[in-house]
Amino acid sequence: MARQTQDDRPKNPVRGASRTSRAERDYAKQLKLLSRQVGGLIESYASGLHGLPTLTQLLTAYAEGLVPWAKRVASRMLGEVDLRDRDAWRSLGNAISAQLHQDIRNAPVGVRMSELLGLQVTLITSIPLEAAQRVQELAVKARIEGGRAREIAQEIARSGEVAESRAVLIARTETSRAASVLLQARAESIGSVAYLWRTSMDGSVRDSHRKMEGKLVHWDAPPTLDNLTGHAGALPNCRCWPEPVISDPYKPERRSRS
């Protein structure tokens, strides 16, 4: 996430929960390795279009066999994001009471973690499955347009590049989504009902997201931006994050002196 000046930074330290650069980098590395394996399989078959039906079957079987590996890779990413989220809440220090810190530590995030893990496994196995679908569609096109078979074979060989682009998008989007989801789970567990939408405040922020800067969003009413519905950080390529609005019921309000 782009660095902000001191004046631009929100005062709530929980913003740190969205800083998932290490988790994203490691996740992307693993998914790129997978996409290159997929590309290698495709290249070995792309020279002869007659072998494409076998290739699509191979990629489908490969996706099915990926599940245990996908669970391990996704679990590492989620564990790293969860650790960053815990650290971010701890950074609130004396801003909240010891009892509220305890409530946050005991927040029930297991269900959300399980849901995130299932989603990650589906997305990881979709990389070879989408490649198989692309190869199949190009093979059909080759049969229809026989004269362009060589060009289509070259396009099939490029499937590895397409898979790698998909892998990078998944890593970028899903680490941010995980941070947003876990932050929401802990925030809601201590009574937060809303958050302030925060952006990276740089030239790469989409116009629709820039307009959300500082707006109050209720956790149970995610906004729809560019035809996509989701919270800050949970949309594709979104570098925004939610700054939860929290109150501490264990800290008595200070009364002004008369």
DRENLUMKE-843531 format. One record per residue (C-alpha): residue number from 1; residue in three letters; x, y, z. Coordinates in steps of 0.2 Angstrom, whole numbers. Layout:
# DRENLUMKE-843531
+------+------+-------+-------+-------+
| tiza | kedo |     x |     y |     z |
+------+------+-------+-------+-------+
|  NUM |  ALA |     X |     Y |     Z |
...
+------+------+-------+-------+-------+
//
This chain:
# DRENLUMKE-843531
+------+------+-------+-------+-------+
| tiza | kedo |     x |     y |     z |
+------+------+-------+-------+-------+
|    1 |  MET |     0 |     0 |     0 |
|    2 |  ALA |     7 |    17 |    -4 |
|    3 |  ARG |    15 |    27 |    10 |
|    4 |  GLN |     5 |    42 |    16 |
|    5 |  THR |    12 |    58 |    24 |
|    6 |  GLN |     9 |    60 |    43 |
|    7 |  ASP |    -4 |    73 |    40 |
|    8 |  ASP |   -14 |    61 |    28 |
|    9 |  ARG |   -14 |    46 |    39 |
|   10 |  PRO |   -30 |    41 |    49 |
|   11 |  LYS |   -27 |    42 |    67 |
|   12 |  ASN |   -34 |    25 |    70 |
|   13 |  PRO |   -19 |    13 |    71 |
|   14 |  VAL |   -30 |    -2 |    65 |
|   15 |  ARG |   -26 |     4 |    47 |
|   16 |  GLY |   -11 |    -7 |    49 |
|   17 |  ALA |   -22 |   -22 |    47 |
|   18 |  SER |   -23 |   -19 |    29 |
|   19 |  ARG |    -4 |   -19 |    26 |
|   20 |  THR |    -2 |   -36 |    19 |
|   21 |  SER |    12 |   -33 |     7 |
|   22 |  ARG |    23 |   -48 |    14 |
|   23 |  ALA |     8 |   -60 |    13 |
|   24 |  GLU |     3 |   -54 |    -4 |
|   25 |  ARG |    21 |   -56 |   -10 |
|   26 |  ASP |    23 |   -74 |    -4 |
|   27 |  TYR |     6 |   -79 |   -10 |
|   28 |  ALA |     9 |   -72 |   -27 |
|   29 |  LYS |    25 |   -81 |   -28 |
|   30 |  GLN |    17 |   -98 |   -25 |
|   31 |  LEU |     3 |   -95 |   -37 |
|   32 |  LYS |    15 |   -89 |   -50 |
|   33 |  LEU |    24 |  -106 |   -48 |
|   34 |  LEU |     7 |  -115 |   -51 |
|   35 |  SER |     3 |  -104 |   -66 |
|   36 |  ARG |    20 |  -109 |   -74 |
|   37 |  GLN |    17 |  -127 |   -71 |
|   38 |  VAL |     1 |  -125 |   -80 |
|   39 |  GLY |    10 |  -116 |   -94 |
|   40 |  GLY |    22 |  -129 |   -95 |
|   41 |  LEU |     9 |  -143 |   -97 |
|   42 |  ILE |     0 |  -132 |  -111 |
|   43 |  GLU |    16 |  -129 |  -120 |
|   44 |  SER |    20 |  -148 |  -121 |
|   45 |  TYR |     3 |  -151 |  -130 |
|   46 |  ALA |     1 |  -135 |  -140 |
|   47 |  SER |    12 |  -140 |  -154 |
|   48 |  GLY |    -1 |  -152 |  -160 |
|   49 |  LEU |   -20 |  -147 |  -159 |
|   50 |  HIS |   -25 |  -165 |  -159 |
|   51 |  GLY |   -19 |  -167 |  -141 |
|   52 |  LEU |   -30 |  -154 |  -134 |
|   53 |  PRO |   -44 |  -164 |  -128 |
|   54 |  THR |   -31 |  -174 |  -118 |
|   55 |  LEU |   -24 |  -158 |  -111 |
|   56 |  THR |   -40 |  -152 |  -105 |
|   57 |  GLN |   -43 |  -168 |   -96 |
|   58 |  LEU |   -25 |  -167 |   -89 |
|   59 |  LEU |   -28 |  -149 |   -82 |
|   60 |  THR |   -45 |  -154 |   -74 |
|   61 |  ALA |   -37 |  -169 |   -65 |
|   62 |  TYR |   -22 |  -157 |   -60 |
|   63 |  ALA |   -34 |  -145 |   -52 |
|   64 |  GLU |   -42 |  -159 |   -42 |
|   65 |  GLY |   -25 |  -165 |   -36 |
|   66 |  LEU |   -21 |  -147 |   -31 |
|   67 |  VAL |   -33 |  -146 |   -16 |
|   68 |  PRO |   -21 |  -152 |    -2 |
|   69 |  TRP |    -7 |  -140 |    -8 |
|   70 |  ALA |   -19 |  -126 |   -11 |
|   71 |  LYS |   -25 |  -128 |     8 |
|   72 |  ARG |    -7 |  -127 |    14 |
|   73 |  VAL |    -3 |  -112 |     3 |
|   74 |  ALA |   -19 |  -103 |     8 |
|   75 |  SER |   -17 |  -107 |    26 |
|   76 |  ARG |     0 |   -99 |    27 |
|   77 |  MET |    -7 |   -83 |    18 |
|   78 |  LEU |   -22 |   -82 |    30 |
|   79 |  GLY |   -11 |   -85 |    45 |
|   80 |  GLU |     1 |   -71 |    40 |
|   81 |  VAL |   -14 |   -59 |    38 |
|   82 |  ASP |   -22 |   -64 |    54 |
|   83 |  LEU |    -5 |   -61 |    63 |
|   84 |  ARG |    -4 |   -43 |    56 |
|   85 |  ASP |   -22 |   -40 |    61 |
|   86 |  ARG |   -19 |   -45 |    79 |
|   87 |  ASP |    -3 |   -34 |    79 |
|   88 |  ALA |   -13 |   -19 |    72 |
|   89 |  TRP |   -26 |   -21 |    86 |
|   90 |  ARG |   -13 |   -22 |    99 |
|   91 |  SER |    -5 |    -6 |    92 |
|   92 |  LEU |   -20 |     3 |    99 |
|   93 |  GLY |   -11 |     2 |   116 |
|   94 |  ASN |   -19 |    13 |   129 |
|   95 |  ALA |   -32 |    20 |   117 |
|   96 |  ILE |   -43 |     6 |   123 |
|   97 |  SER |   -45 |    -3 |   140 |
|   98 |  ALA |   -37 |   -19 |   144 |
|   99 |  GLN |   -54 |   -28 |   145 |
|  100 |  LEU |   -58 |   -23 |   127 |
|  101 |  HIS |   -40 |   -29 |   121 |
|  102 |  GLN |   -45 |   -46 |   129 |
|  103 |  ASP |   -62 |   -46 |   120 |
|  104 |  ILE |   -53 |   -43 |   104 |
|  105 |  ARG |   -41 |   -57 |   107 |
|  106 |  ASN |   -55 |   -69 |   110 |
|  107 |  ALA |   -65 |   -63 |    95 |
|  108 |  PRO |   -73 |   -78 |    86 |
|  109 |  VAL |   -65 |   -77 |    69 |
|  110 |  GLY |   -64 |   -96 |    66 |
|  111 |  VAL |   -80 |   -96 |    55 |
|  112 |  ARG |   -73 |   -82 |    44 |
|  113 |  MET |   -56 |   -90 |    43 |
|  114 |  SER |   -64 |  -106 |    37 |
|  115 |  GLU |   -74 |   -97 |    24 |
|  116 |  LEU |   -59 |   -88 |    18 |
|  117 |  LEU |   -49 |  -104 |    16 |
|  118 |  GLY |   -63 |  -112 |     6 |
|  119 |  LEU |   -63 |   -97 |    -5 |
|  120 |  GLN |   -45 |   -98 |    -8 |
|  121 |  VAL |   -44 |  -116 |   -12 |
|  122 |  THR |   -58 |  -113 |   -25 |
|  123 |  LEU |   -48 |   -99 |   -33 |
|  124 |  ILE |   -32 |  -108 |   -33 |
|  125 |  THR |   -39 |  -123 |   -42 |
|  126 |  SER |   -48 |  -111 |   -54 |
|  127 |  ILE |   -31 |  -107 |   -62 |
|  128 |  PRO |   -29 |  -123 |   -71 |
|  129 |  LEU |   -48 |  -125 |   -73 |
|  130 |  GLU |   -49 |  -108 |   -82 |
|  131 |  ALA |   -34 |  -113 |   -93 |
|  132 |  ALA |   -42 |  -129 |   -98 |
|  133 |  GLN |   -58 |  -119 |  -103 |
|  134 |  ARG |   -48 |  -107 |  -113 |
|  135 |  VAL |   -39 |  -121 |  -122 |
|  136 |  GLN |   -55 |  -130 |  -125 |
|  137 |  GLU |   -63 |  -114 |  -133 |
|  138 |  LEU |   -48 |  -111 |  -143 |
|  139 |  ALA |   -48 |  -129 |  -149 |
|  140 |  VAL |   -66 |  -127 |  -155 |
|  141 |  LYS |   -61 |  -111 |  -164 |
|  142 |  ALA |   -47 |  -120 |  -173 |
|  143 |  ARG |   -59 |  -133 |  -179 |
|  144 |  ILE |   -70 |  -120 |  -186 |
|  145 |  GLU |   -56 |  -109 |  -193 |
|  146 |  GLY |   -45 |  -122 |  -200 |
|  147 |  GLY |   -34 |  -110 |  -210 |
|  148 |  ARG |   -29 |  -101 |  -194 |
|  149 |  ALA |   -24 |  -116 |  -184 |
|  150 |  ARG |    -6 |  -111 |  -182 |
|  151 |  GLU |   -11 |   -94 |  -175 |
|  152 |  ILE |   -23 |  -102 |  -163 |
|  153 |  ALA |   -10 |  -114 |  -158 |
|  154 |  GLN |     1 |   -99 |  -153 |
|  155 |  GLU |   -13 |   -91 |  -143 |
|  156 |  ILE |   -15 |  -108 |  -134 |
|  157 |  ALA |     3 |  -108 |  -130 |
|  158 |  ARG |     1 |   -91 |  -122 |
|  159 |  SER |   -11 |   -98 |  -109 |
|  160 |  GLY |     3 |   -99 |   -96 |
|  161 |  GLU |     5 |   -80 |   -97 |
|  162 |  VAL |   -14 |   -78 |   -95 |
|  163 |  ALA |   -14 |   -90 |   -80 |
|  164 |  GLU |     0 |   -80 |   -72 |
|  165 |  SER |    -9 |   -63 |   -74 |
|  166 |  ARG |   -24 |   -72 |   -65 |
|  167 |  ALA |   -13 |   -78 |   -51 |
|  168 |  VAL |    -6 |   -61 |   -48 |
|  169 |  LEU |   -24 |   -54 |   -47 |
|  170 |  ILE |   -29 |   -67 |   -35 |
|  171 |  ALA |   -15 |   -64 |   -23 |
|  172 |  ARG |   -17 |   -45 |   -23 |
|  173 |  THR |   -36 |   -46 |   -21 |
|  174 |  GLU |   -37 |   -60 |    -8 |
|  175 |  THR |   -24 |   -55 |     4 |
|  176 |  SER |   -33 |   -38 |     5 |
|  177 |  ARG |   -50 |   -46 |     6 |
|  178 |  ALA |   -44 |   -57 |    20 |
|  179 |  ALA |   -37 |   -42 |    30 |
|  180 |  SER |   -54 |   -33 |    28 |
|  181 |  VAL |   -64 |   -49 |    33 |
|  182 |  LEU |   -54 |   -52 |    48 |
|  183 |  LEU |   -54 |   -34 |    54 |
|  184 |  GLN |   -73 |   -34 |    52 |
|  185 |  ALA |   -75 |   -50 |    62 |
|  186 |  ARG |   -65 |   -43 |    77 |
|  187 |  ALA |   -73 |   -25 |    75 |
|  188 |  GLU |   -91 |   -32 |    75 |
|  189 |  SER |   -86 |   -44 |    90 |
|  190 |  ILE |   -83 |   -28 |   101 |
|  191 |  GLY |   -99 |   -19 |    95 |
|  192 |  SER |   -93 |    -9 |    80 |
|  193 |  VAL |  -107 |    -7 |    67 |
|  194 |  ALA |   -98 |     4 |    55 |
|  195 |  TYR |   -81 |    10 |    48 |
|  196 |  LEU |   -74 |    24 |    38 |
|  197 |  TRP |   -68 |    20 |    21 |
|  198 |  ARG |   -50 |    25 |    18 |
|  199 |  THR |   -40 |    25 |     2 |
|  200 |  SER |   -21 |    25 |    -2 |
|  201 |  MET |   -24 |    43 |    -7 |
|  202 |  ASP |   -12 |    42 |   -23 |
|  203 |  GLY |   -15 |    44 |   -41 |
|  204 |  SER |   -19 |    25 |   -44 |
|  205 |  VAL |   -35 |    26 |   -33 |
|  206 |  ARG |   -50 |    23 |   -44 |
|  207 |  ASP |   -62 |    38 |   -45 |
|  208 |  SER |   -76 |    28 |   -37 |
|  209 |  HIS |   -65 |    23 |   -23 |
|  210 |  ARG |   -58 |    41 |   -21 |
|  211 |  LYS |   -76 |    47 |   -18 |
|  212 |  MET |   -78 |    35 |    -4 |
|  213 |  GLU |   -63 |    42 |     6 |
|  214 |  GLY |   -69 |    46 |    24 |
|  215 |  LYS |   -87 |    40 |    21 |
|  216 |  LEU |   -96 |    31 |    35 |
|  217 |  VAL |  -101 |    13 |    29 |
|  218 |  HIS |  -111 |     1 |    40 |
|  219 |  TRP |  -104 |   -17 |    40 |
|  220 |  ASP |  -121 |   -24 |    36 |
|  221 |  ALA |  -122 |   -13 |    20 |
|  222 |  PRO |  -107 |   -15 |     9 |
|  223 |  PRO |  -108 |    -2 |    -5 |
|  224 |  THR |  -109 |    -5 |   -24 |
|  225 |  LEU |   -95 |     3 |   -34 |
|  226 |  ASP |   -92 |     0 |   -53 |
|  227 |  ASN |  -106 |   -14 |   -52 |
|  228 |  LEU |   -96 |   -23 |   -38 |
|  229 |  THR |  -102 |   -24 |   -20 |
|  230 |  GLY |   -90 |   -26 |    -6 |
|  231 |  HIS |   -82 |   -17 |     8 |
|  232 |  ALA |   -65 |    -7 |     7 |
|  233 |  GLY |   -51 |   -19 |     3 |
|  234 |  ALA |   -63 |   -33 |    -2 |
|  235 |  LEU |   -65 |   -28 |   -21 |
|  236 |  PRO |   -53 |   -33 |   -35 |
|  237 |  ASN |   -37 |   -24 |   -35 |
|  238 |  CYS |   -43 |   -13 |   -21 |
|  239 |  ARG |   -30 |    -5 |   -10 |
|  240 |  CYS |   -42 |     3 |     2 |
|  241 |  TRP |   -45 |    -2 |    20 |
|  242 |  PRO |   -59 |     0 |    33 |
|  243 |  GLU |   -55 |    11 |    48 |
|  244 |  PRO |   -68 |     3 |    61 |
|  245 |  VAL |   -78 |    15 |    72 |
|  246 |  ILE |   -76 |     8 |    89 |
|  247 |  SER |   -81 |    13 |   107 |
|  248 |  ASP |   -75 |     6 |   123 |
|  249 |  PRO |   -89 |     2 |   135 |
|  250 |  TYR |   -76 |    -2 |   149 |
|  251 |  LYS |   -69 |    16 |   149 |
|  252 |  PRO |   -80 |    29 |   157 |
|  253 |  GLU |   -82 |    45 |   147 |
|  254 |  ARG |   -72 |    60 |   153 |
|  255 |  ARG |   -83 |    73 |   160 |
|  256 |  SER |   -78 |    91 |   156 |
|  257 |  ARG |   -74 |   102 |   171 |
|  258 |  SER |   -87 |   115 |   175 |
+------+------+-------+-------+-------+
//
